[in-house]
């Protein structure tokens, strides 16, 4: 490669870099387009130094990193204060969200205790609060109520009590078993995904999907709490359209509303709303938020105890056992029935956890390991499931309180767990008279933030219509389908929108920005210049099987060359040419055969004479007055040399004495040599070459000579800088592009290919003797300079339609 000269107004004092030159310069080791040898990979994996071992252990147990550096004087007091504030929130939320999971309230307190302690050892986020969450609670509740519905006929039944009367206590115990098994399975899924470095799986839940899903889940939670708010007993269903059927059933049962329960619900909701609004209005003046839910629970418990609301048939929590329950192994037979729900719980819980963790980490300047977070959350669920806990996840409200109260490390989670532990051990019986309607009111009021997410419809309408469509589809599918099926349908639709957008990318022709090495879209930028004779084509997405054909169609449209029709037209013209040649050869053979027959007949009648001999006789007889003997008299045929020309009548003479003559040149009168036919009165030169045109003598037909299309392009540059992978379909497409445009004398070059893409092209057999790496360039500008240096001197003009004539003047 020579030094680049001034082209298109740009002076580049460097070598033009194609792919081969770049590899020679950088000496890139790509193992001939393959992955490194397996032995080398295993050797690198097995090798472990002391530093690497220490790093891996600390990575698995983050507490070993931050606890030795923990400063009691700097972090101790803020962590204790924030932990107490969060622990006070755990009490009402744990008991209220246990109702969403269709479990006794005490199991909500267990869920707020054990997982927080496990996360203390394995978690990497310093500000999130692990515990109960509305969305996961309603997801667990849908599983427990579907497998253990109200009334006899549960999925799990005790054979000894199969004929006994339906017992609510037995039902609750069976539901606890289902919830624990589901939680353990979800935790195991999270641990496995974290160990195999699948922390990126949460990225498939985009923000519109998560927000729409939680908004729809809030609607499920509200409908599930209607039975506690109105004091009715609707039939809780599961599966598609279960929410609609349950809502219809509640509406039908409204005439049976229990008025004391409704009054308790209304007063509790009103008090919570007013207190929360005041709390939000004066949050800047308060050191810590006022524990509104806890004050409401305490007040409601006191009123219920002194007013004896249970005598008015207002449902209350009932007996809360003191102390901790021993661990138990979940029923593994349930795993097969709940594996789909467990997977959905695992993915949703991790997506919410990592989003909150990264939000606080970005705000406070530390890093959260996504894979370790997945393992930590999975261990929290797995260990918690052995202690009859249901699925856990960080809560935005508790995490914000922990941060605003000054929490600095995971030690705040231990402080909150201590508050819950004291309540479980000593204070549990005090809440036995708490009405369930109060807990239902707490759940609904806390859903206010999720209901505000409906404003996303307006925001997305203004910003991105496709994200709005994803939001609406997620919301509708989650409402109409069950939570697990709704999540699957939402993720599938979101991925389809990504495929659709990569299948319909923006295709553009690039122009040169004068005075720079930049090439930008000519349709969206002004002041750019088209490079003469060169079309620079770029796609905004990678090229793969889903958009390969569209890539070719866009290239045809942008270049103005319908290569398919052009090549098809050329093939038809070549076929016509071959047919004309075959007809000409057959006609020549027939004419030669007729002349051979005529020649033999004429030789028998002695009508063949030598022109040379007659010319000699004519020269000798100049000046003599004798009349030449008539043609054919006293003539004898004899062999001549190769230059001898014979004349013979091709047809009988007419009445006027004129006839057609055939001139034959050659030694053998029986040969297939074709002669020229002239009429009497015509003249012909004896030395004229009368050999007809055969298929070998006709010039090869080119598309330009056909005159149907005209173009001024000699090179096409494909900008592949946006391509991050290429499959076999796209490789075949690139081969066809190079071959087809080569048919019309247009060279195709590629620029900006990433090293991995070049390796994939090499493995796919893209390169050959005709398509080498010298056609791949590091940048578009390098490719342009190369084309101008090697093709710029060629003048590509339009071609006129010309006709080939044979010697006798017949059009082919």
Helices and strands as residue ranges (DSSP letters): H 19-26, G 31-33, H 38-46, H 50-60, H 63-66, I 72-76, H 77-100, H 106-111, H 114-122, E 130-131, H 134-147, G 159-161, H 168-195, G 199-204, H 207-230, H 242-253, G 254-256, H 259-281, H 292-307, G 309-312, G 332-334, H 335-364, H 370-386, E 393-394, H 396-404, H 411-422, I 423-427, G 428-431, H 436-446, H 448-451, G 452-455, H 456-463, H 465-480, H 483-503, E 507-513, E 519-521, E 528-529, E 534-539, H 548-559, H 563-604, E 609-610, H 611-620, E 645-649, E 660-665, E 676-679, G 704-706, E 715-719, H 728-743, E 747-751, H 755-763, G 773-775, E 776-777, H 780-791
